[in-house]
Structure formats: structure tokens, C-alpha cells
């Protein structure tokens, strides 16, 4: 199986930043590896507290995708990733919930997240597609004017 890098290579000066939000170290490494296979040019950063998340979102020079754990590991005002996604729903960053639970994915979608995936599906073709779609959405979002 070959992977096409045709999407989003025209943004080499500002690669997508993928924030691994609220994941334990082993899961963050697993996600880093999976994301790196699909979005080879992405800058991947673990984030385990609200201040670091705010800093990363503010300082990002290009598109941002947040892979948010359903149950947050770290120091956040919310223990629940869905509440964090809701809190950051006005951000230009694109959020995905990482959860195997369909009802949690539906709730995340209702608060503005794009379709996420569970850790058990990390190597599925559908997960790669969702990551590419999130990257495309983030590219589009970062290209839009942001005069706020």
C-alpha cells in the first residue's frame, strides 16, 4: 500500500502542528508514530496542561490539529476531552476526539470536533483518512482570514 502526500505539501513553510492533548506517554508515542506515517511533514507535540495548550495554539504559525484524549491525562480545567474540545471550539484548530466509544464521538461532533477515532483503530485505513481530512480542514481554517 502506498501513501500519497499530495494533500497539503504546498504548505511546507508552515507545516501542520499536531497536538497530542492529554495522553499518557506510551499513548502519545503510539499516536506520534501513527500520525508521522500519515502526515510525514507534521510537527507533533505532546501537550499535558492547559497553559501549554494555550501557548501552542497562540504560537502556531500554520494549521493545527488537536488529537484530544477522552479522559485527559495532565493538568487541565476539565477531566473530560469533550469539554476541552467544547472550550476550544472557537479556535481555528481542528479537534478530534481519541476514543473507542461511539457515544463519545457523537458528543464530540456536537461540540464541533471532526470525526475522531479510537486507539484500537490507530492503524486502520479509515484512521489515516480521518487524519488527512483533519489536516485538510486545518489547512483551510488557517488559510481563512482571522481578524479577531
KOLTI-607692 format. One line per 8 residues: for each residue x, y, z of N, C-alpha, C. Coordinates in steps of 0.02 Angstrom, whole numbers, plus 50000, padded with zeros to 5 digits. Layout:
N
X/Y/Z/X/Y/Z/X/Y/Z ~ ...
***
This chain:
148
50042/49941/50000/50000/50000/50000/50044/50062/50000 ~ 50031/50108/49956/50070/50169/49954/50029/50226/49982 ~ 50064/50274/50010/50032/50332/50038/50047/50392/49994 ~ 49996/50428/49975/50005/50487/49934/50013/50548/49979 ~ 50062/50588/49963/50073/50650/50001/50047/50710/49962 ~ 49999/50699/49918/49976/50753/49875/49940/50807/49914 ~ 49907/50790/49970/49871/50842/50008/49919/50879/50053 ~ 49915/50943/50051/49948/50989/50097/50024/50993/50093
50054/50972/50038/50126/50982/50032/50143/51052/50008 ~ 50093/51090/49987/50107/51157/49964/50115/51206/50022 ~ 50110/51182/50084/50117/51224/50143/50181/51208/50180 ~ 50236/51193/50143/50297/51170/50176/50326/51222/50223 ~ 50316/51286/50210/50343/51337/50254/50307/51338/50322 ~ 50246/51317/50324/50207/51313/50385/50173/51245/50390 ~ 50210/51195/50411/50180/51128/50415/50126/51126/50470 ~ 50084/51078/50464/50032/51068/50514/50064/51048/50580
50040/51078/50634/50059/51058/50701/50004/51013/50728 ~ 50023/50953/50750/49976/50906/50779/49990/50904/50854 ~ 49941/50924/50894/49948/50925/50966/49915/50862/50995 ~ 49953/50824/51032/49929/50763/51065/49908/50784/51135 ~ 49844/50797/51145/49819/50831/51204/49793/50780/51256 ~ 49827/50779/51314/49803/50740/51370/49814/50665/51367 ~ 49867/50645/51333/49883/50573/51326/49941/50554/51371 ~ 49938/50494/51399/49995/50469/51437/50054/50458/51388
50114/50452/51415/50174/50446/51374/50171/50388/51324 ~ 50153/50327/51344/50151/50272/51295/50101/50286/51238 ~ 50042/50311/51255/49992/50326/51204/50015/50383/51159 ~ 50048/50433/51188/50073/50488/51147/50124/50463/51096 ~ 50168/50418/51116/50217/50390/51068/50182/50349/51014 ~ 50131/50310/51033/50093/50271/50984/50059/50318/50934 ~ 50028/50371/50959/49996/50419/50915/50046/50456/50872 ~ 50103/50475/50901/50156/50509/50863/50178/50467/50803
50187/50403/50815/50209/50358/50762/50156/50353/50708 ~ 50093/50344/50728/50039/50338/50680/50030/50402/50639 ~ 50030/50459/50672/50023/50522/50637/50081/50534/50590 ~ 50142/50518/50612/50201/50527/50570/50199/50486/50506 ~ 50167/50428/50509/50161/50386/50448/50113/50418/50398 ~ 50062/50453/50423/50011/50481/50379/50026/50553/50359 ~ 50050/50593/50406/50065/50663/50394/50140/50674/50406 ~ 50179/50652/50359/50252/50649/50368/50284/50717/50384
50255/50772/50360/50285/50838/50371/50260/50872/50434 ~ 50213/50840/50470/50183/50872/50529/50233/50879/50586 ~ 50225/50932/50624/50261/50943/50686/50215/50916/50741 ~ 50238/50866/50778/50196/50832/50826/50220/50849/50897 ~ 50174/50876/50938/50192/50898/51005/50144/50869/51057 ~ 50170/50837/51110/50126/50818/51165/50109/50879/51207 ~ 50048/50881/51233/50025/50937/51274/49988/50907/51334 ~ 50012/50922/51394/49980/50893/51453/49958/50944/51506
49949/51006/51485/49919/51055/51530/49888/51112/51489 ~ 49840/51146/51519/49803/51197/51483/49847/51255/51460 ~ 49895/51276/51503/49938/51332/51484/49980/51315/51422 ~ 50007/51254/51420/50045/51233/51361/50001/51230/51299 ~ 49939/51208/51308/49893/51206/51251/49879/51276/51226 ~ 49864/51322/51272/49852/51392/51253/49913/51421/51217 ~ 49972/51408/51243/50034/51433/51213/50043/51404/51142 ~ 50034/51339/51134/50042/51308/51069/49992/51336/51018
49930/51345/51039/49879/51372/50994/49895/51444/50974 ~ 49918/51483/51022/49934/51553/51008/49996/51560/50964 ~ 50046/51518/50974/50110/51525/50939/50114/51488/50873 ~ 50063/51449/50857/50064/51410/50795/50070/51456/50735 ~ 50114/51439/50689/50125/51478/50629/50084/51452/50570 ~ 50056/51393/50578/50018/51362/50523/49958/51326/50552 ~ 49932/51279/50513/49873/51241/50534/49886/51199/50596 ~ 49834/51189/50637/49840/51150/50698/49784/51098/50701
49803/51037/50717/49756/50983/50730/49768/50960/50802 ~ 49714/50955/50841/49719/50931/50910/49689/50861/50914 ~ 49729/50812/50936/49705/50744/50949/49694/50740/51024 ~ 49632/50745/51046/49615/50754/51116/49591/50688/51146 ~ 49623/50667/51200/49604/50607/51236/49536/50617/51268 ~ 49495/50564/51269/49429/50569/51302/49436/50583/51376 ~ 49480/50547/51409/49495/50559/51480/49564/50590/51484 ~ 49567/50653/51500/49630/50691/51496/49680/50670/51550
49741/50659/51529/49797/50647/51573/49837/50712/51577 ~ 49845/50739/51635/49881/50802/51641/49841/50853/51681 ~ 49860/50916/51675/49828/50970/51713/49787/51014/51667 ~ 49723/51000/51666/49675/51037/51626/49616/51056/51671 ~ 49581/51110/51654/49523/51129/51694/49465/51079/51687 ~ 49469/51036/51637/49417/50986/51625/49451/50917/51626 ~ 49420/50868/51658/49447/50800/51657/49426/50764/51593 ~ 49379/50794/51557/49346/50763/51500/49368/50799/51436
49392/50760/51387/49414/50789/51324/49359/50823/51285 ~ 49298/50800/51293/49242/50831/51256/49232/50902/51281 ~ 49236/50913/51346/49230/50981/51374/49288/51025/51349 ~ 49348/50996/51345/49405/51034/51319/49392/51054/51246 ~ 49368/51008/51206/49352/51023/51136/49300/51078/51132 ~ 49250/51074/51175/49197/51125/51176/49226/51193/51195 ~ 49270/51194/51245/49302/51255/51268/49342/51288/51213 ~ 49374/51248/51170/49417/51274/51117/49381/51273/51048
49316/51268/51048/49279/51262/50985/49284/51324/50941 ~ 49299/51382/50970/49306/51443/50929/49377/51452/50902 ~ 49422/51408/50922/49491/51411/50898/49493/51389/50825 ~ 49541/51415/50786/49548/51391/50717/49576/51320/50713 ~ 49599/51293/50769/49624/51224/50770/49567/51176/50757 ~ 49583/51121/50724/49535/51068/50711/49545/51015/50766 ~ 49490/50996/50799/49494/50948/50853/49464/50881/50834 ~ 49498/50827/50857/49473/50759/50851/49474/50728/50920
49423/50690/50936/49423/50653/50999/49453/50584/50987 ~ 49497/50564/51032/49526/50496/51030/49487/50455/51081 ~ 49443/50412/51056/49401/50370/51099/49371/50314/51057 ~ 49367/50255/51088/49334/50198/51055/49259/50199/51064 ~ 49232/50245/51103/49161/50246/51120/49121/50287/51069 ~ 49075/50255/51033/49035/50291/50983/48995/50350/51012 ~ 48967/50342/51072/48928/50397/51100/48973/50457/51116 ~ 49035/50445/51137/49082/50500/51150/49100/50535/51084
49109/50496/51030/49123/50526/50965/49065/50570/50942 ~ 49004/50547/50952/48945/50586/50933/48942/50651/50973 ~ 48955/50647/51038/48953/50708/51079/49008/50757/51058 ~ 49067/50730/51042/49121/50774/51019/49102/50808/50954 ~ 49070/50772/50910/49047/50801/50847/48997/50858/50860 ~ 48953/50849/50909/48904/50900/50926/48937/50965/50951 ~ 48996/50960/50982/49030/51021/51007/49080/51048/50957 ~ 49081/51021/50896/49122/51050/50843/49183/51010/50821
49196/50953/50851/49253/50912/50830/49238/50877/50764 ~ 49289/50863/50725/49281/50821/50666/49284/50749/50689 ~ 49265/50704/50646/49261/50633/50665/49329/50607/50687 ~ 49332/50580/50748/49393/50554/50776/49398/50479/50768 ~ 49438/50448/50812/49448/50376/50808/49471/50351/50876 ~ 49468/50286/50884/49491/50255/50945/49561/50227/50938 ~ 49594/50217/50993/49662/50191/50991/49665/50121/50963 ~ 49611/50082/50968/49611/50015/50940/49610/50017/50864
49592/50074/50835/49589/50081/50762/49647/50122/50735 ~ 49699/50130/50774/49754/50175/50757/49786/50160/50689 ~ 49789/50097/50670/49822/50079/50607/49773/50064/50551 ~ 49709/50078/50560/49659/50066/50509/49664/50118/50453 ~ 49645/50098/50393/49643/50144/50337/49596/50203/50350 ~ 49540/50189/50385/49492/50243/50400/49523/50296/50445 ~ 49567/50275/50490/49601/50323/50533/49648/50368/50493 ~ 49685/50338/50447/49728/50378/50404/49688/50429/50365
49630/50408/50340/49586/50453/50303/49563/50510/50348 ~ 49543/50495/50410/49520/50547/50456/49576/50596/50472 ~ 49636/50571/50480/49693/50616/50494/49705/50662/50434 ~ 49703/50636/50374/49712/50677/50314/49656/50729/50307 ~ 49594/50707/50321/49538/50754/50318/49544/50809/50370 ~ 49566/50792/50430/49577/50842/50482/49632/50890/50461 ~ 49685/50865/50431/49739/50907/50407/49713/50954/50353 ~ 49674/50928/50306/49645/50971/50254/49601/51026/50284
49560/51007/50334/49516/51056/50367/49558/51110/50403 ~ 49612/51088/50435/49656/51135/50470/49690/51181/50420 ~ 49711/51154/50363/49742/51195/50311/49693/51248/50288 ~ 49631/51229/50277/49579/51276/50254/49566/51328/50308 ~ 49562/51306/50370/49549/51351/50426/49605/51402/50435 ~ 49666/51380/50427/49723/51427/50437/49730/51474/50378 ~ 49703/51456/50320/49707/51499/50262/49654/51554/50264 ~ 49602/51543/50305/49548/51593/50310/49573/51652/50351
49548/51713/50335/49569/51771/50374/49545/51766/50446 ~ 49589/51786/50492/49572/51783/50564/49584/51850/50596 ~ 49536/51895/50587/49542/51963/50615/49503/51969/50680 ~ 49517/51924/50727/49481/51929/50791/49525/51950/50846
***
